[in-house]
Amino acid sequence: MVGILFSFKDIKFLNIFTYSSFRMPSKKYSVSVLIRTRDVESFLQQLLLRLSSQTLQPYEMVVVDNFSSIEKLEEMRKFLSSAKKDFFSKNVGLKLVPIGDKEFSHPYSTNVGVFVADADLICITNGHSLPSSDVWLESGVRHFNDPKVAGVGGYFSPHKNGTLWEKLVYNSWKKLNEVSKAYVRDSFFSTIDCLLRKSLWEEYPFDEKIPNEIPYAGKFGGEDYDWAIEMQARGYKIIVEPKFSVRHSHKEKIEQLLPKLLIWRQIRKKIRRLKRPRKSFTKIWKTKPAYYNI
């Protein structure tokens, strides 16, 4: 492990803006991978290792850490410093964006990560998801050859330690969509596993008012689906790519899983009823989120 690069006595870093002086040569499809996490989650190391073996290497990684304590944040900084040294070349950037519980919401934690990301395309996932293969990123990015594609989504399957009910529900859902080819008509788009054009995010950031306007959206999300529906209303395409899938689960029992699926269905219904096109709200333009270059 590497030594400490900064002191947490200077906690006022949360109110300053840090810029990177290092830039890689621009590429046609440069990709920043945004990882949202709560401290060092159980699959985070494996996620970084799998990203390092992708056929399309990321331009940079942006880790948004909703840290539980200063000690945990320092643990994250050390962990990322070591992981970068062990897994990635010096040309791959790595930023750590800390946000506290008072700042946290699902849309804001995503917006702050996209805001500090430098690439043209932003791949969004989280610290307890794993890419399905080494061509995961390349499989999603290839769709952006079409300038009308705003975003690409992927399905997810449970981890090997997922519950029987998670495996039954999610594997059946994924398999049915693949066999029936229903995914070509799907608008499924989740920040568990998606890609988007940053230029279009700048026009319509994830709406931070959604959690207050739609019941249960604060806990279960919905701002990602809202973004996809808005892009379609503006004449863009949302693609679902089966090869751009991840493993993701929470060891949920049927009494936890079924109510969540029903609530999510209601959230989607309310989002589809919103008038389009519309404007979204984010505080990101007025705040100055800080980050560390690892």
Secondary structure as UniProt FT lines:
FT   TURN            8..9
FT   HELIX           11..15
FT   TURN            28..29
FT   STRAND          31..37
FT   TURN            42..43
FT   HELIX           44..52
FT   STRAND          60..65
FT   HELIX           70..87
FT   TURN            90..91
FT   STRAND          93..98
FT   TURN            101..103
FT   HELIX           106..116
FT   STRAND          121..126
FT   TURN            127..128
FT   STRAND          129..131
FT   TURN            134..135
FT   HELIX           136..141
FT   HELIX           142..145
FT   TURN            147..148
FT   STRAND          149..153
FT   STRAND          156..157
FT   TURN            160..161
FT   HELIX           164..180
FT   HELIX           182..185
FT   TURN            191..192
FT   STRAND          193..197
FT   HELIX           198..203
FT   TURN            208..209
FT   HELIX           210..213
FT   TURN            215..216
FT   HELIX           217..220
FT   HELIX           223..233
FT   TURN            234..235
FT   STRAND          237..240
FT   TURN            242..243
FT   STRAND          246..248
FT   HELIX           254..272
FT   TURN            284..286
FT   STRAND          292..293
//
